[in-house]
Amino acid sequence: MSISPERCPLCGQPNDCARATQPDDKGPCWCMKETFPPELIARVPEEARGCACICQRCLADAQREK
C-alpha cells in the first residue's frame, strides 16, 4: 500500500487534511475538533498510522454505524 498524507488510508479519497495540503498553515485541521471511534482507528493499516488522516466521509460513516 502506498501511503499519501493527502489521502484517507481507508478509502483512498482526499482527506482534506490541512497539515498535508497546506504545510505552511500551522493552524488546526478539521479533524482536531472530531472524536474518532477506536474501532475506526483500528481499521487503519499499521504502516499508515500517524502518516495519513481518515477522511470526513469515513468518519461520518463510522459514526452512523454506532
C-alpha positions in Angstrom: 0.0 0.0 0.0 1.3 3.4 -1.0 0.7 6.0 1.8 -0.2 9.5 0.8 -0.7 12.1 3.5 -3.4 13.7 1.3 -5.5 10.5 1.0 -7.6 8.6 3.5 -5.9 5.4 4.4 -9.2 3.6 4.5 -10.9 4.7 1.2 -8.2 6.4 -0.7 -10.2 9.6 -1.3 -8.8 13.1 -0.4 -8.9 13.6 3.3 -8.8 17.4 3.3 -6.0 17.4 5.9 -4.9 21.0 6.4 -1.4 19.8 7.5 -0.9 17.7 4.4 -2.4 20.1 1.8 -1.2 23.4 3.4 2.0 22.7 5.2 2.8 26.4 5.7 -0.5 26.8 7.6 0.2 25.9 11.2 -3.5 26.1 12.1 -5.5 23.1 13.3 -7.0 20.7 10.8 -10.8 19.9 10.7 -10.0 16.6 12.5 -8.8 18.3 15.6 -12.4 19.1 16.5 -13.6 15.5 16.0 -13.6 12.3 18.0 -12.6 9.2 16.1 -14.0 5.9 17.4 -11.2 3.5 18.4 -12.7 0.8 16.2 -12.3 3.1 13.2 -8.7 3.9 14.0 -8.1 0.2 14.4 -9.0 -0.3 10.7 -6.2 2.0 9.6 -3.3 -0.2 8.3 -0.4 -0.1 10.8 2.0 1.5 8.2 -0.4 4.4 7.7 -1.0 5.3 11.3 0.3 8.7 12.1 1.0 9.3 8.4 -2.4 9.9 6.9 -5.7 11.2 8.2 -9.0 9.5 8.0 -11.4 11.5 5.8 -14.6 13.1 6.9 -16.8 10.6 4.9 -15.2 7.6 6.6 -15.6 9.3 10.0 -19.3 10.1 9.3 -19.9 6.5 8.1 -18.4 5.1 11.3 -20.4 7.5 13.5 -23.7 6.4 11.7 -22.8 2.7 12.2 -22.7 3.2 16.0 
